[in-house]
Amino acid sequence: MPKEKILVVDDDPDILNLLQYNLEKEGLKVITASDGQTALQLIPSEMPQLIILDLMLPEVDGLDVCRQIRRNEATSATPIIMLTAKGEEIDRVVGFELGADDYIAKPFSPRELVLRVKAILKRSSLRGEPAKKISVSDLLIDLDRHQVWIAGKEITLTHTEFNLLRTLASRRGRVQTRDRLLADVWNYELDVDSRTVDTHIKRLRSKLGKMGEAIETVRGLGYRFREEER
């Protein structure tokens, strides 16, 4: 069975070596790039299953790299973990708005980052399940193909957005707390900021357009997907 491939992009050689060592210990194949331009050149030929992307890069910064990855149909759903020395909320929010699946600030625990990588890869592997579909009004979620359609038009979602939508839609009418969503969608039990959920919900609603109104905020608890669209 071929190893899952991870692209690590960081201009700090010590961090590149640290991540390569820890990820390869877990049986993953690691390729590295020290700047954004090199990363963009590697991605089409290497087609990694996940990208760890530093925010502050020379020449082409991490946000622009993320933006270009999401604009490319072939890589639009490739999971991205944003890695940065900055800890301000605005940087995290901008990264999520551009389509990053996760965010971890330096200095970080290599073990924590490895756990997050494995969690995202595990979610991505769900493509091999038997064909199933969830249909709600004009919304169609193809679980086997990882595709979402609204009134016959395909909507492009990241892996995290897809799994968040699938989780909410498959539990229609039931309130899902932020903690429950973090455990079931993000698939790890770490001290993750619950605003991660809120930011992804906001982005998901935007992509779903009018159908996004079916994702209701239950004040003080979490979120719920309505039984039927009004």
N, C-alpha and C positions, 0 to 999 in steps of 0.2 A: 504494500500500500504506500503510495507516494506521501512524502512528508508535506504537511501544510507549510506554506511559505509566508514569511513575515518580512515586510520591508520596514527597516528602522531608519528614520531620517533625522539627523542631529549633527550640528557642526562641532560638537564636543567629542573628540575621539575617545575619551575615557568613558563617556556614557554609551557610545556605540559599542565599545568592547564589553562593558558591563552587561548591556542588554543582550548582545549576541551570545555571551557566555551563558547567561541564565535561561534564555529561550532555547538554545541548543541543548541544554541539559534536560529540557522537557521533550526532546525529540523533534523540535521544530527546525525547519530550514530558514536561515536568516540571511538576508541580503541587506547591505547598508548603503546609505548615501549621505554625504556631508553638506549638501546644499539642495535647495529646492529644484533648480534646473536639472541637476543630475537625477533626482528622484522622478521628475516628470518624463525624463528620457528612458528610465529603467522600467517604469510601470507597464507600458504597452507590451514589452517583450517578456517581462517576468510574470506579470499578472498575479501579484501576491494575493493571498486570501485575507490579509489584514495589513493595515499600515499604521505604524507608530510615528507620529509626525510632530516634530518640534515646532513651536510657534515662531520663535525668533531664529530665522535662517538668513544667510547672506544671499544677495541677489534677488531671489524669489522667496518671499516669506511663507510661513506655514499656512496662513489664512488663504493666500492666493493659490497655493498648491491644492489645498482642500477644495477651493472653489472650482478649479480646473478639473479635479478628479470627479466632482459631482456633475459637471457639465458634460462629461464624456459618457455616452450611453454604455460603453463597455465596462466602465468602472463606477458608474453612478451609485451602485449599491455596495461597493467594497467597504467593509467596516474600517473606521478611522478612530484611533485613540490620539487625542491631542495632548502633547507633552510640552510643558512650558515652565519657566522659572517664575512666571507671573502668577499671582494668586487672586487678582482682582476679579470680582464677579463679572464685570463687563467683558473681560477676555473669554471667560467660560461661555457666556451667553452668545457672544459673536461666533465662537467656534461651533456651538450647537446650532445656531441659526444657519450656518453654512453647511451643516450636515454631519458634523463630527458625532460619533456614536458614544464617546466617553471622553473624559478629561481627567488628567492627573498632573499635579503640580510638583515641581522639583523643590527641595530634595524629596525623593520618593523611595519607598521600600521596593526593591526588585521583586520580592515575593508577591507583594500586592499587585504590581503591574502584571506579573506572570498570571496570577489568578484572574485578572480582568481579561487578559488576552484569551485564556482558555475558556472563560465564560462566553465571550463573544463568538469564538470559533464553534463552541457547542451549539449556540443558537443557530449559527449559519448552517450547521450540518443537518438541520431539520428538513432540508430539501429532499432527502432520501425517503421521507415518509410516504405511505400510500396516498394517492390522490384524494384530497378532500377539499370541500369548498364551503364557505360561509356566505350566505346571501341575506342581505337586509335592505329592503327597498331597492334603490338603484345601485347599491354597493355589492360588489362581488369580490370575495377574497379567495384566491386559488392558493391553498396551502402547499400543494405539491410544487407548483411553478414559482411560488413567491411573487405573485402578481396581484395587483389590485386594480379593479375596474369600477368606474362610476358612470352609469348610463352609457356603457359601451366604450368609454374612453379610459385608456390605461393611465394610472397615476404612479409616478416613480417615487418609491420610498426607500430609505436606507434600511438596513437589516433591523436596527433598533426600532425604527418607526413601524415597520411591518409587524414585528413581534408585539409591540405595544397595541397596535390596532387589532391584531388577531386576538390577543388576550382580552381586551375590552369587549370586542364584538362577540366572542364565544361565551361571554358571561353576561349577556345582555340583561339589563334590569337589576343587576347586583352591583352594589357599591364596592369598588376596589380601593383600598387605602393606598397611600403612597408607599408605605412599607411593604405591602403585599406586592405592589407592582415592581418595586425595586428587587424583591426576592424572585419573582416569577419571570419578569422580562429581562432584567439585568443579570439574573441568575448567579448572584453572589451575595454573601452575607458580610458586607463590609460597611464601615461607617461612611456611607455615601450621602452627599447632600441631597435632601428631598427635592430641592429646587431643580435638580436634574430631571425629575419627572415632569414638573410644571413646564420647563422649557421645551421638552419633547412634545408634550400635549399641545402647546401653543403652535409649534411647527407642524404637527400632524393635522390639527384643525385647519390651518392655513392651506395645506396641500389638498385637503378633502373638500374645500370650498363649502357650499351650503350643507353638504353631508356632514361636515365637521360639527355642525350644531347638535348632532346626535350624541356627541360626547359631552356630557353634562358635568359641571363642577358641583360636588356635594360639599357645601361649606363645612369646614372643620373635620372632614373625613377623607375625601379623595375624589374619585371620578366614577362615572357610571355611563354605560352606553345604553341609550333608550331602547326599549323593546321594539318600537316602530318609529320611523321618521314621521314627524308631523306634517 
